[in-house]
Amino acid sequence: MSAQWDGEQPLTVLCPESRGRQRAERYEHQVDWETTARATADVILFWIPRDMSGLPGMTTNVEFGLDVTSGRAVLGVPATCPNPERNRYLAYVARRHGAPVAETLAATVTAALTIVTANAPQGRT
């Protein structure tokens, strides 16, 4: 992402995955952190390499549904993931609501940065 960013301000990326396998003490803390982060983000990038055996992303479905109409959601659904058919519904809903949909991480990042740049106040990108 940083290779694509040429804005004047630093780019901040918040990732809900734990660092070093350190999980929140309580599940509710993680949910609250993610909800606040999504509410204050300029753009919300959903990258869903769906794998029903190890990375089903069920909570991501809910989060995407909450954010798809915000004008800040971007959906990345790789066609080469283990279960791409499980992303069809999300891709349909995204397109129906005008959210960008991409099949590569690079294209998903580009779509997200396009939203950030378009929504930045004049002279502040």
MODELLER restraints for C-alpha pairs under 7 A, 6 or more apart:
rsr = mdl.restraints
at = mdl.atoms
rsr.add(forms.Gaussian(group=physical.xy_distance, feature=features.Distance(at['CA:1:A'], at['CA:109:A']), mean=6.23, stdev=0.5))
rsr.add(forms.Gaussian(group=physical.xy_distance, feature=features.Distance(at['CA:7:A'], at['CA:125:A']), mean=4.53, stdev=0.5))
rsr.add(forms.Gaussian(group=physical.xy_distance, feature=features.Distance(at['CA:8:A'], at['CA:124:A']), mean=6.71, stdev=0.5))
rsr.add(forms.Gaussian(group=physical.xy_distance, feature=features.Distance(at['CA:8:A'], at['CA:125:A']), mean=5.34, stdev=0.5))
rsr.add(forms.Gaussian(group=physical.xy_distance, feature=features.Distance(at['CA:9:A'], at['CA:125:A']), mean=5.96, stdev=0.5))
rsr.add(forms.Gaussian(group=physical.xy_distance, feature=features.Distance(at['CA:16:A'], at['CA:34:A']), mean=6.44, stdev=0.5))
rsr.add(forms.Gaussian(group=physical.xy_distance, feature=features.Distance(at['CA:24:A'], at['CA:30:A']), mean=5.77, stdev=0.5))
rsr.add(forms.Gaussian(group=physical.xy_distance, feature=features.Distance(at['CA:38:A'], at['CA:44:A']), mean=6.45, stdev=0.5))
rsr.add(forms.Gaussian(group=physical.xy_distance, feature=features.Distance(at['CA:42:A'], at['CA:72:A']), mean=6.55, stdev=0.5))
rsr.add(forms.Gaussian(group=physical.xy_distance, feature=features.Distance(at['CA:42:A'], at['CA:116:A']), mean=5.98, stdev=0.5))
rsr.add(forms.Gaussian(group=physical.xy_distance, feature=features.Distance(at['CA:43:A'], at['CA:72:A']), mean=4.48, stdev=0.5))
rsr.add(forms.Gaussian(group=physical.xy_distance, feature=features.Distance(at['CA:43:A'], at['CA:73:A']), mean=6.03, stdev=0.5))
rsr.add(forms.Gaussian(group=physical.xy_distance, feature=features.Distance(at['CA:43:A'], at['CA:112:A']), mean=6.19, stdev=0.5))
rsr.add(forms.Gaussian(group=physical.xy_distance, feature=features.Distance(at['CA:43:A'], at['CA:115:A']), mean=6.66, stdev=0.5))
rsr.add(forms.Gaussian(group=physical.xy_distance, feature=features.Distance(at['CA:43:A'], at['CA:116:A']), mean=6.27, stdev=0.5))
rsr.add(forms.Gaussian(group=physical.xy_distance, feature=features.Distance(at['CA:44:A'], at['CA:72:A']), mean=5.70, stdev=0.5))
rsr.add(forms.Gaussian(group=physical.xy_distance, feature=features.Distance(at['CA:44:A'], at['CA:73:A']), mean=4.79, stdev=0.5))
rsr.add(forms.Gaussian(group=physical.xy_distance, feature=features.Distance(at['CA:44:A'], at['CA:74:A']), mean=6.20, stdev=0.5))
rsr.add(forms.Gaussian(group=physical.xy_distance, feature=features.Distance(at['CA:45:A'], at['CA:73:A']), mean=6.01, stdev=0.5))
rsr.add(forms.Gaussian(group=physical.xy_distance, feature=features.Distance(at['CA:45:A'], at['CA:74:A']), mean=4.90, stdev=0.5))
rsr.add(forms.Gaussian(group=physical.xy_distance, feature=features.Distance(at['CA:45:A'], at['CA:75:A']), mean=6.23, stdev=0.5))
rsr.add(forms.Gaussian(group=physical.xy_distance, feature=features.Distance(at['CA:45:A'], at['CA:112:A']), mean=6.36, stdev=0.5))
rsr.add(forms.Gaussian(group=physical.xy_distance, feature=features.Distance(at['CA:46:A'], at['CA:74:A']), mean=6.01, stdev=0.5))
rsr.add(forms.Gaussian(group=physical.xy_distance, feature=features.Distance(at['CA:46:A'], at['CA:75:A']), mean=4.90, stdev=0.5))
rsr.add(forms.Gaussian(group=physical.xy_distance, feature=features.Distance(at['CA:46:A'], at['CA:76:A']), mean=5.83, stdev=0.5))
rsr.add(forms.Gaussian(group=physical.xy_distance, feature=features.Distance(at['CA:47:A'], at['CA:75:A']), mean=6.21, stdev=0.5))
rsr.add(forms.Gaussian(group=physical.xy_distance, feature=features.Distance(at['CA:47:A'], at['CA:76:A']), mean=4.49, stdev=0.5))
rsr.add(forms.Gaussian(group=physical.xy_distance, feature=features.Distance(at['CA:47:A'], at['CA:77:A']), mean=6.26, stdev=0.5))
rsr.add(forms.Gaussian(group=physical.xy_distance, feature=features.Distance(at['CA:48:A'], at['CA:76:A']), mean=6.05, stdev=0.5))
rsr.add(forms.Gaussian(group=physical.xy_distance, feature=features.Distance(at['CA:48:A'], at['CA:77:A']), mean=5.33, stdev=0.5))
rsr.add(forms.Gaussian(group=physical.xy_distance, feature=features.Distance(at['CA:49:A'], at['CA:77:A']), mean=6.19, stdev=0.5))
rsr.add(forms.Gaussian(group=physical.xy_distance, feature=features.Distance(at['CA:49:A'], at['CA:78:A']), mean=5.90, stdev=0.5))
rsr.add(forms.Gaussian(group=physical.xy_distance, feature=features.Distance(at['CA:49:A'], at['CA:81:A']), mean=5.11, stdev=0.5))
rsr.add(forms.Gaussian(group=physical.xy_distance, feature=features.Distance(at['CA:50:A'], at['CA:56:A']), mean=5.72, stdev=0.5))
rsr.add(forms.Gaussian(group=physical.xy_distance, feature=features.Distance(at['CA:50:A'], at['CA:57:A']), mean=6.79, stdev=0.5))
rsr.add(forms.Gaussian(group=physical.xy_distance, feature=features.Distance(at['CA:50:A'], at['CA:81:A']), mean=5.89, stdev=0.5))
rsr.add(forms.Gaussian(group=physical.xy_distance, feature=features.Distance(at['CA:50:A'], at['CA:82:A']), mean=6.29, stdev=0.5))
rsr.add(forms.Gaussian(group=physical.xy_distance, feature=features.Distance(at['CA:50:A'], at['CA:83:A']), mean=5.38, stdev=0.5))
rsr.add(forms.Gaussian(group=physical.xy_distance, feature=features.Distance(at['CA:50:A'], at['CA:84:A']), mean=6.28, stdev=0.5))
rsr.add(forms.Gaussian(group=physical.xy_distance, feature=features.Distance(at['CA:50:A'], at['CA:86:A']), mean=6.91, stdev=0.5))
rsr.add(forms.Gaussian(group=physical.xy_distance, feature=features.Distance(at['CA:51:A'], at['CA:81:A']), mean=6.76, stdev=0.5))
rsr.add(forms.Gaussian(group=physical.xy_distance, feature=features.Distance(at['CA:51:A'], at['CA:82:A']), mean=5.10, stdev=0.5))
rsr.add(forms.Gaussian(group=physical.xy_distance, feature=features.Distance(at['CA:51:A'], at['CA:83:A']), mean=5.39, stdev=0.5))
rsr.add(forms.Gaussian(group=physical.xy_distance, feature=features.Distance(at['CA:52:A'], at['CA:83:A']), mean=6.68, stdev=0.5))
rsr.add(forms.Gaussian(group=physical.xy_distance, feature=features.Distance(at['CA:67:A'], at['CA:73:A']), mean=6.13, stdev=0.5))
rsr.add(forms.Gaussian(group=physical.xy_distance, feature=features.Distance(at['CA:68:A'], at['CA:94:A']), mean=6.28, stdev=0.5))
rsr.add(forms.Gaussian(group=physical.xy_distance, feature=features.Distance(at['CA:68:A'], at['CA:97:A']), mean=6.83, stdev=0.5))
rsr.add(forms.Gaussian(group=physical.xy_distance, feature=features.Distance(at['CA:68:A'], at['CA:99:A']), mean=6.62, stdev=0.5))
rsr.add(forms.Gaussian(group=physical.xy_distance, feature=features.Distance(at['CA:69:A'], at['CA:97:A']), mean=6.10, stdev=0.5))
rsr.add(forms.Gaussian(group=physical.xy_distance, feature=features.Distance(at['CA:71:A'], at['CA:99:A']), mean=6.75, stdev=0.5))
rsr.add(forms.Gaussian(group=physical.xy_distance, feature=features.Distance(at['CA:73:A'], at['CA:99:A']), mean=5.97, stdev=0.5))
rsr.add(forms.Gaussian(group=physical.xy_distance, feature=features.Distance(at['CA:74:A'], at['CA:99:A']), mean=5.77, stdev=0.5))
rsr.add(forms.Gaussian(group=physical.xy_distance, feature=features.Distance(at['CA:74:A'], at['CA:100:A']), mean=5.11, stdev=0.5))
rsr.add(forms.Gaussian(group=physical.xy_distance, feature=features.Distance(at['CA:74:A'], at['CA:101:A']), mean=6.23, stdev=0.5))
rsr.add(forms.Gaussian(group=physical.xy_distance, feature=features.Distance(at['CA:74:A'], at['CA:108:A']), mean=6.79, stdev=0.5))
rsr.add(forms.Gaussian(group=physical.xy_distance, feature=features.Distance(at['CA:74:A'], at['CA:111:A']), mean=6.79, stdev=0.5))
rsr.add(forms.Gaussian(group=physical.xy_distance, feature=features.Distance(at['CA:74:A'], at['CA:112:A']), mean=6.06, stdev=0.5))
rsr.add(forms.Gaussian(group=physical.xy_distance, feature=features.Distance(at['CA:75:A'], at['CA:100:A']), mean=6.15, stdev=0.5))
rsr.add(forms.Gaussian(group=physical.xy_distance, feature=features.Distance(at['CA:75:A'], at['CA:101:A']), mean=4.78, stdev=0.5))
rsr.add(forms.Gaussian(group=physical.xy_distance, feature=features.Distance(at['CA:75:A'], at['CA:102:A']), mean=6.36, stdev=0.5))
rsr.add(forms.Gaussian(group=physical.xy_distance, feature=features.Distance(at['CA:75:A'], at['CA:108:A']), mean=6.78, stdev=0.5))
rsr.add(forms.Gaussian(group=physical.xy_distance, feature=features.Distance(at['CA:76:A'], at['CA:101:A']), mean=5.80, stdev=0.5))
rsr.add(forms.Gaussian(group=physical.xy_distance, feature=features.Distance(at['CA:76:A'], at['CA:102:A']), mean=4.85, stdev=0.5))
rsr.add(forms.Gaussian(group=physical.xy_distance, feature=features.Distance(at['CA:76:A'], at['CA:103:A']), mean=5.58, stdev=0.5))
rsr.add(forms.Gaussian(group=physical.xy_distance, feature=features.Distance(at['CA:76:A'], at['CA:104:A']), mean=6.64, stdev=0.5))
rsr.add(forms.Gaussian(group=physical.xy_distance, feature=features.Distance(at['CA:76:A'], at['CA:105:A']), mean=6.58, stdev=0.5))
rsr.add(forms.Gaussian(group=physical.xy_distance, feature=features.Distance(at['CA:76:A'], at['CA:108:A']), mean=5.38, stdev=0.5))
rsr.add(forms.Gaussian(group=physical.xy_distance, feature=features.Distance(at['CA:77:A'], at['CA:87:A']), mean=6.52, stdev=0.5))
rsr.add(forms.Gaussian(group=physical.xy_distance, feature=features.Distance(at['CA:77:A'], at['CA:102:A']), mean=6.27, stdev=0.5))
rsr.add(forms.Gaussian(group=physical.xy_distance, feature=features.Distance(at['CA:77:A'], at['CA:103:A']), mean=5.04, stdev=0.5))
rsr.add(forms.Gaussian(group=physical.xy_distance, feature=features.Distance(at['CA:78:A'], at['CA:84:A']), mean=6.90, stdev=0.5))
rsr.add(forms.Gaussian(group=physical.xy_distance, feature=features.Distance(at['CA:78:A'], at['CA:103:A']), mean=4.32, stdev=0.5))
rsr.add(forms.Gaussian(group=physical.xy_distance, feature=features.Distance(at['CA:78:A'], at['CA:104:A']), mean=5.73, stdev=0.5))
rsr.add(forms.Gaussian(group=physical.xy_distance, feature=features.Distance(at['CA:79:A'], at['CA:103:A']), mean=6.07, stdev=0.5))
rsr.add(forms.Gaussian(group=physical.xy_distance, feature=features.Distance(at['CA:91:A'], at['CA:101:A']), mean=6.50, stdev=0.5))
rsr.add(forms.Gaussian(group=physical.xy_distance, feature=features.Distance(at['CA:94:A'], at['CA:100:A']), mean=6.85, stdev=0.5))
rsr.add(forms.Gaussian(group=physical.xy_distance, feature=features.Distance(at['CA:94:A'], at['CA:101:A']), mean=6.84, stdev=0.5))
rsr.add(forms.Gaussian(group=physical.xy_distance, feature=features.Distance(at['CA:100:A'], at['CA:111:A']), mean=6.62, stdev=0.5))
rsr.add(forms.Gaussian(group=physical.xy_distance, feature=features.Distance(at['CA:102:A'], at['CA:108:A']), mean=5.25, stdev=0.5))
rsr.add(forms.Gaussian(group=physical.xy_distance, feature=features.Distance(at['CA:117:A'], at['CA:125:A']), mean=6.00, stdev=0.5))
